[in-house]
Amino acid sequence: MPQYSNSEIPEHINVSRGSPIKDFIKLSLGLLAILAGLAYFLAVSANWLAPKIPYRWEKSWGTAVEGLFREELGEEKENPQRAYLQSKVDLIAQLQNIPESMAIEVHYIESDLVNAFATLGGHIIVTSALLDKVSHENGLFMVLAHEVAHIKYRHPIQAVGRGVLFSIASSAIIGQQKSESLSSLIWGAGTLTLMSFSRDQEEQADHEALKTVYDHYGHTSGAFNFFEYLAEAEQGASEEGGKEAREIPVFLSTHPNTRERLANLKNIVIENRWQASLAEPVKVETLPSFD
Amino acid sequence: MEAVYELILFLVLLALGYGFGQWAERSHYQSIFKREKELAGILVFAERLPPPDPAFKESRLVGGSVVISVDYFKRFLALLRSFIGGRVSSYESLLDRARREALLRMKMEAQEKGFQSVFNVKFETASISKGKGKNIGSIEVFVYGTALGSGSGSGSQ
């Protein structure tokens, strides 16, 4: 069989040249950039779309949310604290020109966690620990006005809308060929953003709250009472290390750096000349005793 | 915190996959180059009908098969590639190794049985487990053909 032979096949015809690690870096960075762009686009569209959802709908979803936290935090009874908080919130709603149809409901919950938050359907939850920590009405008014402002600007529905859009997008991308690690990464990122407000939203609510405090009292003294407490607690927690970390108010975890925030707020006060006149002593309203 | 552990586990698996995968590939290629030279004397052809030759006294079916698995790193790289498209270079070397290894095993069988050439060589590939869920995908390549020659008597062994 002399007429037959097998010639040697040259390498790198069937196999591409190039380092796999370079390929990996290029692909993962490129995809991360695309995902980040997509996430940004989704966040922007959620912020744009969410306020267009009628408040009536949000209200009905809010009932479901209410069931969730009620289960977790126990039965709430009608008590003087709730009635007092509700009267303040109604006043704030009036000051912030919130239409009657957007009813805001306050819930007072016995808890050791210092927390106040606004959620879907115009519900504001205030814990007993927070009420203990604020030393006068002006400080509490600022906190409540901040939460009411979140509802005024429809921040809860924006946050939830963003979370929902993220999870839809991630299941659309990952879909059937579900790779455990990749999907959990994207899901993790999606749920993290679910109920936290963005920095801009916090600033918007802070600004509105401060204006409300000024409109009501004619000055902004005492408005920072609760934030000053937070800043101290924050510093205390960072100095004492992990041992005390448990006691950091929950409020902190979803809000921007308190010191920075206080500085911003004080700037707003100075710019608008909202400070109390120096000639007269500042009057702060005391909290009623609920015993 | 759980997400951080998962991320660390994922990166460790990726690094292990890369380390062992590259090491296995390099050593496999070295062994392939060496054995391809050794078995260069056994000729293989895709032709179905060999020319009539008095040397072809005997014929026999010979085959070689190999199952080869992809590593974690390559699989992830292929997943990334699947979003964009293009040459899945991480699988190319895998399949190349599998085909050449299967061909070498077939040649070895032919050599042991004393044949000098294999005609009508065909390749079959099958995907095992198809990379479902947490399973790492693996492939099988089977090569078979008709060995022709004078049979065991005049073989090189």
Interface residues (C-beta under 8 A of the other chain):
Chain A: M1 Q3 Y4 S5 N6 E8 N14 V15 S16 G18 P20 I21 D23 F24 L27 S28 G30 L31 I173 Q177 S179 E180 S181 L182 S184 L185 G188
Chain B: A3 E6 L7 L9 F10 Y18 Q22 A40 L43 V44 F45 P51 D53 A55 F73 K74 F76 L77 L79 L80 R81 S82 F83 I84 R87 S89 S90 E92 S93 L95 D96 Q116 S117 G133 K134
